[in-house]
Amino acid sequence: MAFKHPNNRRKTRISANQNKQSAMLFVVLMGLVSLFADMTHEGARSITGPFLALLGASATIVGFVAGFGELVGYALRLVSGLITDRTGKYWTITIIGYLVNMAAVPLLALAGRWEIAAFLMIVERMGKAIRNPVRDAMLSHATLEMGRGWGFGLHEAMDSTGAMIGPLIVAAVLYFKGTYQTGFAFLLIPAVLTIGVLITARMLYPKPRDLEATLPGLETKGFSSLYWIYLAAMALTAAGFADFPLIGYHFQKTSSVPENWVPIFYSVAMGAAALAALTFGHLFDRKGIPVLIAAVLLSSIFAPLVFLGGFALSLIGMALWGVGMGAQESIMRAAVPAMVQRDRRATAYGIFNTGYGVFWFLGSFLMGFLYDFSMPSLIAFSVAAQLASVPLLLMVKSKSHLMR
């Protein structure tokens, strides 16, 4: 065994600590970008359902728009991921995505018809689609040193914090007798901050891949069966996870939650998501996939509480909805890098998010349709689809020691 001089060992430790600190700073900067971005588009999302209803849209239309926006958005992630891996233009594609994403929200203040509002909602999802696979690939390079569950969990917690603050801004606007359009206009402020912090991160970290040491690639030309089983599991979860515009539409139509409280309920859900992301992300690094299974079981009961309950039960249901959202958005992304090659992560995230989005669209559209005809059927579908993912996640657990 070769002898290492104490000074060399000390230099190695210092270098490792510096790399870890640099990676942590990158995660925090991208977390701030997501915080301001989510403050913008999730603040808008908290009222898009009631806003569409005000403009004359039906529940079926609201469900379709929400689901179709996710479908278009997630489908574009495949294209974005492929282009990124082939060109290596991480930052160019990320910045374009954020610009589109952030511009669409304030423009909703000018929408006078539901068709225009629906178009802008879809454009906003398109911008998010362009930037997300690239951002996740960059984060995957930075989170290896600190633990991917913790790294993605920290990022998602900051993301969800923004998603909690945004609806509170909108709620304050409504409380002081402002309109939905005024709420959208106020969200221009965090949109501008998003781009500012993003440019700062670009200047400090021009090559995010350098944050991760080169490791041996997986010995496979395609993606492993483990990856596809995992994708199928998360797609089923997405199908049963009602989008908030439909939930907000329900609150307005039934008056189970007062109008001014709708964005506050969404804010509570995002607060729960932030706590869940940190907690479940940390646990994932220790326990693996069983943590995700526990999150699915918890969130699967949100539908009966939200769609059948009054004020108090709906609030509990929204908190559980937020737990599911936070856990999925952190753990779901953290698990992918261990299943795919290092130089194909953007593509892997793109494919993964496309499948996730297709099932989100199908589930959202079906639940919007069922809302108009059979509430019990909507609830049964939501719960059953989420629980159907558990056997597949157990297969993932059994097939890979990486997932423990």
N, C-alpha and C positions, 0 to 999 in steps of 0.2 A: 504493500500500500504506500502511495506517495505521501511524503510528509509535507504538510502545509504550514508555512510560517505563520505565527500568530497575527502579524500585520496583514498578511494576505486574507486570513479569515475575517479580520475586522473590516477590511476594505470590501469584502464580499457582502458582509452584513449591512454595511453602510449603503452599498449600491442597491441591495435588495429593498432596504427601507426607503431609499429615494424613489425607486421604481414604484413601490406601493403607494407612496405619498403622491407621486405624479398621477398614477392611475386613479386614486381617490379624488384628486382635484378635477380630473376630467369627468368623472361620474357626477360630481357635484355641479360642475358647470352645465353638463347636459341635463342634470336634474332641474337646474334653474330655468333652462330653456323650456323644458316640459312643464314646469310650474306655471310660467307665464302663458305658455301656449294653451294649457288646459284651463287656465283662468279665462282665456278667451273663448275657446270653442265649447267647453263644458258649461260655461256661464250661458252661452247661447242655447246649448242643448237642453238646459233646464226649462226653457220656455218655448221651444220650437213646437212641441205637441199642442199646447194651448194656443199658440200663435197661429198654427195651421187651422185649428178648429175655429178660431175667431175669423179667419179669412174664408171659411166655408168648406173646409175639407172634412170628409167623413173618416170614421175609424179605419176603414179599409185603406183609404188613401194614406192616412198617417202611418199605418203599419207598412204599406208598400214603399213609401218614400224613405222611411227609416231603414227598412231592410234593403231596398235597392241602393241606397247610398252606401251602406256597408258592403254590398256585393261589388259595386263598381270600385269602391275604395280598396277592398281586399284583393280584387282581381288585378288591379294595377300594381299591387305589391309584387306580384310575380314578375312583371316586366321590369320594375324598378330593381329588384334583386338581381335578375339576370344581367341587366345593363351594368350594374355596379361591379359585379364580379368580373365582367369582361373588360371594363374600361378602367376600373380602379378609381373612378371619379367620386369618391365618397362625399366630399364636401359640396361639390357642384350640385349633385342630385339632392342632397339634404337641404341645401339653401333654397333651391327651386321649390321643393315640396313645402317648406315652411312659409315661403312667400305666398303661394297659392292658398294654403291653409288659413293663414292669418288675414288675407285680404277679403275672403268670402264673408266672414262674420260681420264686420261693420256694415257691409253692403246690404245685409238683411234689413237694416234700418230704412232702406229705400224701397223695400218690397211692398207693393200694394195688393198683390194677388197671390193666392196660394201656389200657383204654378211657378211664379218667379221665386218665391221663398223656397219651394221644393228644389228648384234648379240650383240655387245658391247652397242649400244644404248638401246637395250631391257634390258640388264643386269643392266644398270644404272637406268632405271625405276623400276626394281625389287627391287634394294636397297632402292630407295625412298619409295616404297610401304611398305617395311618391317618397316621402322621407322616412317612414317607419322601418322598413327592412334594413336600410343603410344605417340608421341610427342604432338599431339593435345589434347589427354586426360590429359597429364601432365599440359599443358597450361591451360586447362579448370579449373583445381584446383587452379591455381595461379591467374586467371583473375577475379574471383568473386568479390574480394575486390575493384578492380580498375574500374570495368565495363568491361564486356566481349567484347563489341564492341571496346573499347579503347585498351584493352589488346591484343586482336587478331590483331587489326589494327596496333599497335606499332610493334608487331612481324612481320606482313606482310610488313610493311614499311622498316624494316631492311632487311628482306628477299629480297624485291624488289631492295633495294639499292645495295645489292650484285649482283643481276641479272642485274643491270645497269652497274656496274663496270666491271664485267666479259667480256661482249661483247666489252667494250672499250679496255681491254687488248688485246683481239684477233684482234681488228681493228688496234691497234698500231703495232702488229706483222705483219699484212698484209701490213700496210703502209710502213714498213721498209723492204719490199720485202720478208718477211718470208712466209712459206707455211702454209696450214691448219694444217699439222702435227706438225709444230713448235708451233702453237697456242695451240693445245691440250697439248703439253709437258709443256708449261708455266703454265698451269692450275694445275700442280702438287703442286705448292706453296700454293694456298688457300685450296687445298684438305688436306694438312698436317695441316694447321692452324685449319680447321674444327674439326679434331679429337682431337687436343690439347685443344681447348675450351670446347668441349663436355666432355672430361675426367675431366676437372676442375669443370664443372657443376655437374657432377656425384659425385665428392668428397664433394662439398658444400651442395648438396641437395640429400642425399641418398633415402629419402622418400618424393617425390613431393606431394603425396596425403595429407600430413599433412598441406599443405598450405591452404587447404579449410576446414572450420568447417563442421562437420557432419550435414547434413540437412535431413528432412523427405523425403523419396523416393516417387516417383510417385506411385499411387495406381493402378498399372497395371503390368501384368506378361510379356506382350510383349510391343512392341513400339506402340505409339498412332497413330491414323489415321492422325493426324497433321504432324507427322514425315514423313509418307509415301507420303502425298501430297507434302510436301516440297521437298522431294527427287525427286519426279516426275518433279517438276518445275525446279530444278537445273539440272536434267538430260537433259531436253530439251534445256536448255541454253548451256550445254556442247556440245550437238550434233551440234549446229550451230556455235560453236566457233572454227574457223579454227586454226589448230596448226601452230606454226611458221615455221617449216621446209617446209611446203607447200607454205607459203607466201614467204620465202626466195628463194625457188625454182622458184617461179613466177618472183621475182625480177631479178634473174640471167638469166632466159630464155628470158624475154622480154627486158632486159636492161633498165627497167624503173627506176631502182636504180643502180648506179655503184657498182661494186663488193665490193670495200673497204668501201662503205657506208652501206652495209647490216647489219653488226653487230652494227653500230652506230644507225640505225633505231630501232633495237631491244633494244638497250640501252635507247633510248628515250621512248620507250614503257614501259620499266621497271621503268624509272623515273616517268612517269605518274602513274604507278601502285603504287609506294610508296606514292605519294601524295594522290591518291584516297583512299588507305588503311587507312591512318591517318584521312582523312576528313570524309569518309563514315563510318569508324569505330566509330568515335566520335558521328556522327549524329545518328547512329544506337542505341546507348544507350539512346537517347532522343526520337527518332521517330519510331524506329522499322522497320518492313518489307517494308514500303513505300520507304525507302532509297535504299533498294536493287532493288525495281521496277524501280526507277529512274536510277540506274546504268545500268540495263538491257536495258532500252530504249536508253540510251546514246551509249552504246557499240554496239547495234544492227546494226548501220549504218556504221560500219568499213569496211564491205566486199566490197560494191561498190567503196569506196574510194581507198582501197588497190588494188583491182583487175582490176579496170578500170582507175584509175587515173595515172597521171605522178608523177614526183618527189615530188612536193609540196602536192598534194592531198594524196599521199601514206603516207607521213609523218604525216599528220593529222589523217589519218585512223589508223596508228600504235599507235598514242597517244590515240585514243578512244579505240583501242584494249587493250592497257595497263590499261586504266581506268576500263574497264570491268574486266580484270584479277585481278587487285588490290582489287576492291570492292568485287568481288566474293570470293577471297581467304581469306579476312578478315571477312566480314559479314556472308558468307556462313558457316564458321566454328563456329562463335560466336553464331549463332542461335540454333545450335544443342543441347547444354547442357540443355536448358530450356524444351526440348521435351522428354528427356529420363532420366532413373534412373541414379543416381550418380555412382553406381558400374557396369554400363554396357556401359559407354561412349566409351571405346576403341572399343567394339563391334559395337556400333552405328556408330562411325566414319568409321569403317571398312566396314560395309554394305553400308553406305552412299557413300563412295568413290568408292566402287565396282560398284554400279549403275551408278554413275557419269562417271566412266571410261568406262563402257560398251557403253554408249551412245556417249562418246567422240570418242571411236574407230569407232563405226558405222558412226558417222558424218564425221570423218576425212577420212575414207576409201571412203565414198560416194563422198565427195568433191574432193578427189584426182582423182576418176574416172570421175567425171563431168568436172574437169579441162581439161582433154584430149579431151572432146567431146562438152561441152557446158558451156561457162563461164557465160552467163545469168542464166542458171539453177543453177549453183553453188551459185551465189549471192542470188538468190531467196530463195534457201533452207536455207542458212545461216541466212538471215534476218527473214524468217518465223518461223524457229525453235526457235530462241531466243524470238521472240514476243509471241509465243505460251505459254511460261512460265508465262506470266503476269497474265492471268486469274487464274492460280493455286496459284500464290503468293497472289492474292487478296483473295482467299479462305482461305489461311493460316492466313492472316490478320484478316479476319472476324471470324475465329474459335477460336482464342486465344487472350486473353487480354494480355498475356505475350509478344506477338509480336506487340501489339498496332496497 
